[in-house]
Amino acid sequence: FPSHDNFGKYNYNGFFYATSDGSIHTDLCDQWSVEFVSQPLPVSWLCKEITRLEKRVGEWEHNNSCGIHVHVNRDWFTEKKAAAVRKWIKRLSTEQFSDLFGRVPNQYCSPTERVFSRYGAVNTTNKKTVELRMFSSGDAKWAQYCVKMADWIVRNAFHLNIEAAYAARDLFKRELDIQ
């Protein structure tokens, strides 16, 4: 984790700000646990800004107490699309969920959580966005993968199937050189 002195509450770093998050735990010290929050950006621009953030702060530590949440504008990610994605995610096995998103479902990203819970894998409780909470945390390349995969899921909400999802995963991982 970066030095806490460099990341006070709402310290701005380009298109991101760093703020503390009580749900993130480290072996070092909870006060150093921060999350980076981006400004709303198109996918390609956000991916470039993730690379810039990594250059600014260096590699960041992540562990299984962390997750990546991608918010998508409700004008584009409608209730019908969210319902379709939620229905598809519920059908995934734990292994498929982990293969695609890097984590297993838990209390912070439940595919079976009630529709109006903020801890659902597809969270529709926000006024302006729908939040996809199912991604594990990782380095900058993984964060870019999560953004690209979230975009693919929303674009294909009504036609999702596991074979196409695995193909998209493999394409994005090759593109980003992720093992």
N, C-alpha and C positions, 0 to 999 in steps of 0.2 A: 504494500500500500504506500502511496506517496506520503511524504512528510505531512503531518497534520497541520503544520504551520503554513504550508502552501495551499491548503484546501479548507478554509473556514467555511461556515455556512454560506451558501450561495456565492461562492467564489467563481467568477466567470473565467472560462477558458475557451475563447472563441465562441462557437455555437453551443457549447456545453457549460453547465454549471455543476459544481460539486457540492453536495450537501450530505450531512450525516444521515444514516439510516439505522435505526435500532435493531432491525431484523438481520443485519449483516454482522457476522461474528468472525473474529480473527484470534489467532494465538498471541498476536502482538499486544493489541489494546483496542477495546471497542471504540475509543474516541478517534481512532484512525480509519474506522470503517466508513467509507463514503460511497455514494453512488453518483454516477454521471448522468445528467438529464440533458437531453438535447432540445434545441428549439425545433419546431415543426419544419421539416424539410422534405423535398422529394427524395426518393430512394437513392438515385445516383449521387446526389449532392450529399446526403447523409453519410453514405459510404466513404466519400472523400473526406468528410469532416471527422469520421472515426479514425482514419489514418493520420490526419493532422493532430488529433487529440493524443494519439499514441506517441507521436513525435514530441509533443509538448511535455507530457507527463512521464514518458518512458513506459515500460511494460508494467501493467497492473496485476496485482495478485488477485486471484479469485478462488473460491472454494465452493463446496456444495451448499453453503448458506446463501449463496447469491443466485440471482436469476436475471435474465434479460427480458424486459417487458417492452413490447412494441405497440405504440398507440397509432391507430389509423382513424382518419377523419370520418365521422359518421355520414358525411355527404357521399362518400365512396363506399364505406363499409356499412351497408344498410342492416336493419334488423333481420331481414330475410337472409342476407348473406351470413350474418353472425349465427343465426339458427342453423343454417346448412353446415357451417364449419363445426359448430358445437356437436351436431348430430354425427358428423364424420369422425371427429376426435373421440367421441364416446365409444365408437366401434373399434378403435385401435387397441391392439394388445399392449401390455406394458412394454414388451420388447420393441414393437413398432414405434410407440411413443418415444422411447429412449433413442432408437435409431435416428429418428427424424429431428428430435428436439434436444437431445443430449442429457435429458434428465428423466426420472420416473415421476409419475404423478404424485403429488403430495398435497398437504393442506393449503399450500400457497398457489397451486396450479391444478386444481381438480377438474378433470374432464366430466365428472358426474355431479359437480356442484350445482345447486339450484341456479336458475337463470339470473336472479338478481343479487348474487353474491359477488363481492369484489374479488374473491379468491377463486373464481372459476377460471379455467384455462382460457376461456373467451369471456372477458369481463365487459358487460354492457351497462354498468352502473354509472359510467361517466357521461356527462351531458354532451360533450363535443367529440368524444372519441370512443372507439371500441379498443380494448386493450387485449393483446395476445400475451399471456403470462407463461406459456409452456416451455420457454427456452431456458436452458442452463446458462450460466455465465461462462465467460471465456475471454480469450485475448481479442485484439482488434479484428483479426480475420474472422474469428467466430462471431463477433458482434455483427460484422458485415453479412455473414452467412444468415444470421437470424433475421436481419432486415430484408434480405433478398427472399428468404423462405416465407416470411410473413406476407410480403408483396405477392408472391406466387400463390399462396393459399387464398388470399382475398380475391385475386383475379380469377381464380378457378373455383370459387366457393361452391358453385352449383354442379361441378363436374369432378369433384375430388375422388381419387381412388389411390390405393396404396402403391400400385405399380408406377403411376405417374409421379407420385410424391417422392418415391425412391429415385426415380430418374432426375427429378429436379434437384434433390439433395446431392446426387453424384455430380451433376453439372456444376452446381454452385461450389461444391468442395474442390473440384478440379480447377475451376476458374480462380478460386482464392488460394489454391495450393494448401488445402487442409487435409490432413491424414485421416 
